[in-house]
């Protein structure tokens, strides 16, 4: 698997969230027993996308 293929696979299937300590606490208070694609939004956290970054 090439680096390019790995990056493509990761970007298509995962999201990276860089959180402050306060945001982490807020997010951790939410129920994590089920997968919820809207978890960040429900914690009032905005997802910012920057495509093409190295």
PDB file of N, CA, C and O in Angstrom:
ATOM      1  N   UNK A   1       0.853  -1.169   0.000  1.00  0.00           N
ATOM      2  CA  UNK A   1       0.000   0.000   0.000  1.00  0.00           C
ATOM      3  C   UNK A   1       0.905   1.239   0.000  1.00  0.00           C
ATOM      4  O   UNK A   1       1.812   1.362   0.823  1.00  0.00           O
ATOM      5  N   UNK A   2       0.643   2.130  -0.918  1.00  0.00           N
ATOM      6  CA  UNK A   2       1.435   3.349  -1.016  1.00  0.00           C
ATOM      7  C   UNK A   2       0.940   4.398  -0.024  1.00  0.00           C
ATOM      8  O   UNK A   2      -0.161   4.290   0.516  1.00  0.00           O
ATOM      9  N   UNK A   3       1.762   5.401   0.204  1.00  0.00           N
ATOM     10  CA  UNK A   3       1.373   6.498   1.089  1.00  0.00           C
ATOM     11  C   UNK A   3       0.138   7.202   0.544  1.00  0.00           C
ATOM     12  O   UNK A   3      -0.768   7.551   1.300  1.00  0.00           O
ATOM     13  N   UNK A   4       0.105   7.406  -0.749  1.00  0.00           N
ATOM     14  CA  UNK A   4      -1.049   8.070  -1.371  1.00  0.00           C
ATOM     15  C   UNK A   4      -2.323   7.262  -1.151  1.00  0.00           C
ATOM     16  O   UNK A   4      -3.367   7.817  -0.808  1.00  0.00           O
ATOM     17  N   UNK A   5      -2.232   5.952  -1.348  1.00  0.00           N
ATOM     18  CA  UNK A   5      -3.382   5.078  -1.152  1.00  0.00           C
ATOM     19  C   UNK A   5      -3.817   5.097   0.318  1.00  0.00           C
ATOM     20  O   UNK A   5      -5.014   5.122   0.605  1.00  0.00           O
ATOM     21  N   UNK A   6      -2.874   5.085   1.233  1.00  0.00           N
ATOM     22  CA  UNK A   6      -3.184   5.125   2.670  1.00  0.00           C
ATOM     23  C   UNK A   6      -3.907   6.409   3.038  1.00  0.00           C
ATOM     24  O   UNK A   6      -4.895   6.377   3.771  1.00  0.00           O
ATOM     25  N   UNK A   7      -3.423   7.535   2.537  1.00  0.00           N
ATOM     26  CA  UNK A   7      -4.070   8.826   2.821  1.00  0.00           C
ATOM     27  C   UNK A   7      -5.491   8.864   2.269  1.00  0.00           C
ATOM     28  O   UNK A   7      -6.408   9.354   2.927  1.00  0.00           O
ATOM     29  N   UNK A   8      -5.664   8.346   1.063  1.00  0.00           N
ATOM     30  CA  UNK A   8      -6.980   8.327   0.451  1.00  0.00           C
ATOM     31  C   UNK A   8      -7.936   7.453   1.273  1.00  0.00           C
ATOM     32  O   UNK A   8      -9.075   7.843   1.527  1.00  0.00           O
ATOM     33  N   UNK A   9      -7.473   6.286   1.681  1.00  0.00           N
ATOM     34  CA  UNK A   9      -8.279   5.382   2.489  1.00  0.00           C
ATOM     35  C   UNK A   9      -8.677   6.040   3.813  1.00  0.00           C
ATOM     36  O   UNK A   9      -9.835   5.965   4.224  1.00  0.00           O
ATOM     37  N   UNK A  10      -7.724   6.676   4.469  1.00  0.00           N
ATOM     38  CA  UNK A  10      -8.009   7.342   5.744  1.00  0.00           C
ATOM     39  C   UNK A  10      -8.968   8.512   5.570  1.00  0.00           C
ATOM     40  O   UNK A  10      -9.909   8.658   6.350  1.00  0.00           O
ATOM     41  N   UNK A  11      -8.745   9.348   4.557  1.00  0.00           N
ATOM     42  CA  UNK A  11      -9.592  10.527   4.367  1.00  0.00           C
ATOM     43  C   UNK A  11     -11.013  10.157   3.965  1.00  0.00           C
ATOM     44  O   UNK A  11     -11.948  10.905   4.247  1.00  0.00           O
ATOM     45  N   UNK A  12     -11.187   9.014   3.309  1.00  0.00           N
ATOM     46  CA  UNK A  12     -12.522   8.584   2.908  1.00  0.00           C
ATOM     47  C   UNK A  12     -13.300   7.939   4.049  1.00  0.00           C
ATOM     48  O   UNK A  12     -14.530   7.892   4.011  1.00  0.00           O
ATOM     49  N   UNK A  13     -12.592   7.441   5.066  1.00  0.00           N
ATOM     50  CA  UNK A  13     -13.256   6.666   6.109  1.00  0.00           C
ATOM     51  C   UNK A  13     -13.168   7.242   7.514  1.00  0.00           C
ATOM     52  O   UNK A  13     -13.844   6.753   8.419  1.00  0.00           O
ATOM     53  N   UNK A  14     -12.349   8.273   7.718  1.00  0.00           N
ATOM     54  CA  UNK A  14     -12.154   8.804   9.060  1.00  0.00           C
ATOM     55  C   UNK A  14     -12.142  10.321   9.047  1.00  0.00           C
ATOM     56  O   UNK A  14     -11.888  10.945   8.016  1.00  0.00           O
ATOM     57  N   UNK A  15     -12.420  10.909  10.208  1.00  0.00           N
ATOM     58  CA  UNK A  15     -12.308  12.341  10.399  1.00  0.00           C
ATOM     59  C   UNK A  15     -11.383  12.566  11.582  1.00  0.00           C
ATOM     60  O   UNK A  15     -11.436  11.827  12.565  1.00  0.00           O
ATOM     61  N   UNK A  16     -10.547  13.569  11.493  1.00  0.00           N
ATOM     62  CA  UNK A  16      -9.644  13.922  12.576  1.00  0.00           C
ATOM     63  C   UNK A  16     -10.186  15.166  13.257  1.00  0.00           C
ATOM     64  O   UNK A  16     -10.457  16.169  12.597  1.00  0.00           O
ATOM     65  N   UNK A  17     -10.345  15.107  14.563  1.00  0.00           N
ATOM     66  CA  UNK A  17     -10.852  16.254  15.313  1.00  0.00           C
ATOM     67  C   UNK A  17      -9.776  16.699  16.300  1.00  0.00           C
ATOM     68  O   UNK A  17      -9.391  15.939  17.190  1.00  0.00           O
ATOM     69  N   UNK A  18      -9.292  17.927  16.143  1.00  0.00           N
ATOM     70  CA  UNK A  18      -8.345  18.512  17.078  1.00  0.00           C
ATOM     71  C   UNK A  18      -9.143  19.372  18.047  1.00  0.00           C
ATOM     72  O   UNK A  18      -9.729  20.382  17.656  1.00  0.00           O
ATOM     73  N   UNK A  19      -9.163  18.971  19.300  1.00  0.00           N
ATOM     74  CA  UNK A  19     -10.023  19.608  20.286  1.00  0.00           C
ATOM     75  C   UNK A  19      -9.224  20.291  21.386  1.00  0.00           C
ATOM     76  O   UNK A  19      -8.123  19.864  21.735  1.00  0.00           O
ATOM     77  N   UNK A  20      -9.799  21.360  21.925  1.00  0.00           N
ATOM     78  CA  UNK A  20      -9.228  21.979  23.120  1.00  0.00           C
ATOM     79  C   UNK A  20      -9.601  21.097  24.312  1.00  0.00           C
ATOM     80  O   UNK A  20     -10.411  20.180  24.180  1.00  0.00           O
ATOM     81  N   UNK A  21      -9.016  21.370  25.461  1.00  0.00           N
ATOM     82  CA  UNK A  21      -9.332  20.599  26.668  1.00  0.00           C
ATOM     83  C   UNK A  21     -10.817  20.725  27.011  1.00  0.00           C
ATOM     84  O   UNK A  21     -11.452  19.745  27.401  1.00  0.00           O
ATOM     85  N   UNK A  22     -11.367  21.930  26.866  1.00  0.00           N
ATOM     86  CA  UNK A  22     -12.779  22.155  27.179  1.00  0.00           C
ATOM     87  C   UNK A  22     -13.689  21.398  26.218  1.00  0.00           C
ATOM     88  O   UNK A  22     -14.700  20.832  26.634  1.00  0.00           O
ATOM     89  N   UNK A  23     -13.334  21.387  24.935  1.00  0.00           N
ATOM     90  CA  UNK A  23     -14.128  20.669  23.944  1.00  0.00           C
ATOM     91  C   UNK A  23     -14.081  19.164  24.210  1.00  0.00           C
ATOM     92  O   UNK A  23     -15.086  18.471  24.046  1.00  0.00           O
ATOM     93  N   UNK A  24     -12.930  18.666  24.614  1.00  0.00           N
ATOM     94  CA  UNK A  24     -12.789  17.244  24.922  1.00  0.00           C
ATOM     95  C   UNK A  24     -13.682  16.854  26.092  1.00  0.00           C
ATOM     96  O   UNK A  24     -14.331  15.809  26.062  1.00  0.00           O
ATOM     97  N   UNK A  25     -13.713  17.691  27.118  1.00  0.00           N
ATOM     98  CA  UNK A  25     -14.566  17.423  28.283  1.00  0.00           C
ATOM     99  C   UNK A  25     -16.031  17.398  27.860  1.00  0.00           C
ATOM    100  O   UNK A  25     -16.777  16.498  28.248  1.00  0.00           O
ATOM    101  N   UNK A  26     -16.442  18.381  27.067  1.00  0.00           N
ATOM    102  CA  UNK A  26     -17.829  18.454  26.597  1.00  0.00           C
ATOM    103  C   UNK A  26     -18.188  17.218  25.775  1.00  0.00           C
ATOM    104  O   UNK A  26     -19.261  16.642  25.953  1.00  0.00           O
ATOM    105  N   UNK A  27     -17.303  16.818  24.888  1.00  0.00           N
ATOM    106  CA  UNK A  27     -17.566  15.662  24.030  1.00  0.00           C
ATOM    107  C   UNK A  27     -17.592  14.367  24.848  1.00  0.00           C
ATOM    108  O   UNK A  27     -18.404  13.482  24.576  1.00  0.00           O
ATOM    109  N   UNK A  28     -16.724  14.250  25.832  1.00  0.00           N
ATOM    110  CA  UNK A  28     -16.661  13.032  26.636  1.00  0.00           C
ATOM    111  C   UNK A  28     -17.871  12.861  27.547  1.00  0.00           C
ATOM    112  O   UNK A  28     -18.142  11.750  28.003  1.00  0.00           O
ATOM    113  N   UNK A  29     -18.593  13.925  27.817  1.00  0.00           N
ATOM    114  CA  UNK A  29     -19.787  13.824  28.654  1.00  0.00           C
ATOM    115  C   UNK A  29     -20.953  13.187  27.900  1.00  0.00           C
ATOM    116  O   UNK A  29     -21.927  12.748  28.512  1.00  0.00           O
ATOM    117  N   UNK A  30     -20.853  13.139  26.591  1.00  0.00           N
ATOM    118  CA  UNK A  30     -21.931  12.567  25.780  1.00  0.00           C
ATOM    119  C   UNK A  30     -21.841  11.041  25.787  1.00  0.00           C
ATOM    120  O   UNK A  30     -20.781  10.463  26.028  1.00  0.00           O
ATOM    121  N   UNK A  31     -22.974  10.412  25.519  1.00  0.00           N
ATOM    122  CA  UNK A  31     -23.046   8.956  25.454  1.00  0.00           C
ATOM    123  C   UNK A  31     -22.190   8.447  24.293  1.00  0.00           C
ATOM    124  O   UNK A  31     -22.401   8.834  23.143  1.00  0.00           O
ATOM    125  N   UNK A  32     -21.223   7.579  24.600  1.00  0.00           N
ATOM    126  CA  UNK A  32     -20.349   7.038  23.555  1.00  0.00           C
ATOM    127  C   UNK A  32     -20.597   5.556  23.317  1.00  0.00           C
ATOM    128  O   UNK A  32     -19.784   4.893  22.674  1.00  0.00           O
ATOM    129  N   UNK A  33     -21.700   5.029  23.822  1.00  0.00           N
ATOM    130  CA  UNK A  33     -21.957   3.591  23.685  1.00  0.00           C
ATOM    131  C   UNK A  33     -22.443   3.220  22.285  1.00  0.00           C
ATOM    132  O   UNK A  33     -22.421   2.048  21.910  1.00  0.00           O
ATOM    133  N   UNK A  34     -22.882   4.214  21.512  1.00  0.00           N
ATOM    134  CA  UNK A  34     -23.302   3.947  20.132  1.00  0.00           C
ATOM    135  C   UNK A  34     -22.594   4.935  19.201  1.00  0.00           C
ATOM    136  O   UNK A  34     -22.240   6.045  19.599  1.00  0.00           O
ATOM    137  N   UNK A  35     -22.402   4.508  17.973  1.00  0.00           N
ATOM    138  CA  UNK A  35     -21.774   5.371  16.978  1.00  0.00           C
ATOM    139  C   UNK A  35     -22.799   6.392  16.499  1.00  0.00           C
ATOM    140  O   UNK A  35     -23.902   6.026  16.093  1.00  0.00           O
ATOM    141  N   UNK A  36     -22.441   7.651  16.545  1.00  0.00           N
ATOM    142  CA  UNK A  36     -23.338   8.722  16.113  1.00  0.00           C
ATOM    143  C   UNK A  36     -22.565   9.655  15.191  1.00  0.00           C
ATOM    144  O   UNK A  36     -21.679  10.374  15.653  1.00  0.00           O
ATOM    145  N   UNK A  37     -22.880   9.662  13.899  1.00  0.00           N
ATOM    146  CA  UNK A  37     -22.149  10.518  12.956  1.00  0.00           C
ATOM    147  C   UNK A  37     -22.312  12.014  13.251  1.00  0.00           C
ATOM    148  O   UNK A  37     -21.543  12.831  12.744  1.00  0.00           O
ATOM    149  N   UNK A  38     -23.299  12.372  14.062  1.00  0.00           N
ATOM    150  CA  UNK A  38     -23.546  13.774  14.398  1.00  0.00           C
ATOM    151  C   UNK A  38     -23.020  14.145  15.785  1.00  0.00           C
ATOM    152  O   UNK A  38     -23.400  15.179  16.335  1.00  0.00           O
ATOM    153  N   UNK A  39     -22.158  13.317  16.348  1.00  0.00           N
ATOM    154  CA  UNK A  39     -21.681  13.522  17.724  1.00  0.00           C
ATOM    155  C   UNK A  39     -21.023  14.886  17.922  1.00  0.00           C
ATOM    156  O   UNK A  39     -21.304  15.564  18.911  1.00  0.00           O
ATOM    157  N   UNK A  40     -20.158  15.296  17.003  1.00  0.00           N
ATOM    158  CA  UNK A  40     -19.505  16.600  17.142  1.00  0.00           C
ATOM    159  C   UNK A  40     -20.528  17.724  17.075  1.00  0.00           C
ATOM    160  O   UNK A  40     -20.471  18.667  17.864  1.00  0.00           O
ATOM    161  N   UNK A  41     -21.453  17.627  16.143  1.00  0.00           N
ATOM    162  CA  UNK A  41     -22.479  18.654  15.989  1.00  0.00           C
ATOM    163  C   UNK A  41     -23.356  18.750  17.241  1.00  0.00           C
ATOM    164  O   UNK A  41     -23.675  19.847  17.697  1.00  0.00           O
ATOM    165  N   UNK A  42     -23.739  17.609  17.786  1.00  0.00           N
ATOM    166  CA  UNK A  42     -24.575  17.590  18.985  1.00  0.00           C
ATOM    167  C   UNK A  42     -23.846  18.167  20.201  1.00  0.00           C
ATOM    168  O   UNK A  42     -24.485  18.627  21.148  1.00  0.00           O
ATOM    169  N   UNK A  43     -22.523  18.143  20.176  1.00  0.00           N
ATOM    170  CA  UNK A  43     -21.731  18.736  21.259  1.00  0.00           C
ATOM    171  C   UNK A  43     -21.405  20.194  20.941  1.00  0.00           C
ATOM    172  O   UNK A  43     -20.584  20.815  21.616  1.00  0.00           O
ATOM    173  N   UNK A  44     -22.056  20.734  19.905  1.00  0.00           N
ATOM    174  CA  UNK A  44     -21.849  22.122  19.452  1.00  0.00           C
ATOM    175  C   UNK A  44     -20.416  22.371  18.997  1.00  0.00           C
ATOM    176  O   UNK A  44     -19.863  23.450  19.211  1.00  0.00           O
ATOM    177  N   UNK A  45     -19.818  21.354  18.364  1.00  0.00           N
ATOM    178  CA  UNK A  45     -18.470  21.478  17.819  1.00  0.00           C
ATOM    179  C   UNK A  45     -18.578  21.491  16.298  1.00  0.00           C
ATOM    180  O   UNK A  45     -19.294  20.681  15.709  1.00  0.00           O
ATOM    181  N   UNK A  46     -17.868  22.409  15.677  1.00  0.00           N
ATOM    182  CA  UNK A  46     -17.927  22.582  14.225  1.00  0.00           C
ATOM    183  C   UNK A  46     -16.758  21.851  13.580  1.00  0.00           C
ATOM    184  O   UNK A  46     -15.616  21.985  14.019  1.00  0.00           O
ATOM    185  N   UNK A  47     -17.040  21.088  12.550  1.00  0.00           N
ATOM    186  CA  UNK A  47     -16.021  20.364  11.812  1.00  0.00           C
ATOM    187  C   UNK A  47     -15.543  21.238  10.664  1.00  0.00           C
ATOM    188  O   UNK A  47     -16.348  21.699   9.855  1.00  0.00           O
ATOM    189  N   UNK A  48     -14.237  21.467  10.590  1.00  0.00           N
ATOM    190  CA  UNK A  48     -13.649  22.265   9.532  1.00  0.00           C
ATOM    191  C   UNK A  48     -12.828  21.336   8.660  1.00  0.00           C
ATOM    192  O   UNK A  48     -12.034  20.541   9.165  1.00  0.00           O
ATOM    193  N   UNK A  49     -13.015  21.433   7.362  1.00  0.00           N
ATOM    194  CA  UNK A  49     -12.327  20.559   6.435  1.00  0.00           C
ATOM    195  C   UNK A  49     -11.278  21.367   5.656  1.00  0.00           C
ATOM    196  O   UNK A  49     -11.556  22.449   5.137  1.00  0.00           O
ATOM    197  N   UNK A  50     -10.083  20.813   5.595  1.00  0.00           N
ATOM    198  CA  UNK A  50      -9.018  21.418   4.801  1.00  0.00           C
ATOM    199  C   UNK A  50      -8.454  20.327   3.908  1.00  0.00           C
ATOM    200  O   UNK A  50      -7.632  19.521   4.344  1.00  0.00           O
ATOM    201  N   UNK A  51      -8.889  20.303   2.684  1.00  0.00           N
ATOM    202  CA  UNK A  51      -8.471  19.268   1.723  1.00  0.00           C
ATOM    203  C   UNK A  51      -7.132  19.663   1.084  1.00  0.00           C
ATOM    204  O   UNK A  51      -6.811  20.841   0.926  1.00  0.00           O
ATOM    205  N   UNK A  52      -6.378  18.637   0.731  1.00  0.00           N
ATOM    206  CA  UNK A  52      -5.134  18.871   0.015  1.00  0.00           C
ATOM    207  C   UNK A  52      -3.962  19.234   0.899  1.00  0.00           C
ATOM    208  O   UNK A  52      -2.887  19.558   0.393  1.00  0.00           O
ATOM    209  N   UNK A  53      -4.144  19.188   2.208  1.00  0.00           N
ATOM    210  CA  UNK A  53      -3.022  19.486   3.119  1.00  0.00           C
ATOM    211  C   UNK A  53      -2.064  18.316   3.115  1.00  0.00           C
ATOM    212  O   UNK A  53      -2.491  17.164   3.047  1.00  0.00           O
ATOM    213  N   UNK A  54      -0.773  18.596   3.188  1.00  0.00           N
ATOM    214  CA  UNK A  54       0.204  17.502   3.179  1.00  0.00           C
ATOM    215  C   UNK A  54       0.151  16.641   4.414  1.00  0.00           C
ATOM    216  O   UNK A  54       0.918  15.686   4.535  1.00  0.00           O
TER     217      UNK A  54
END
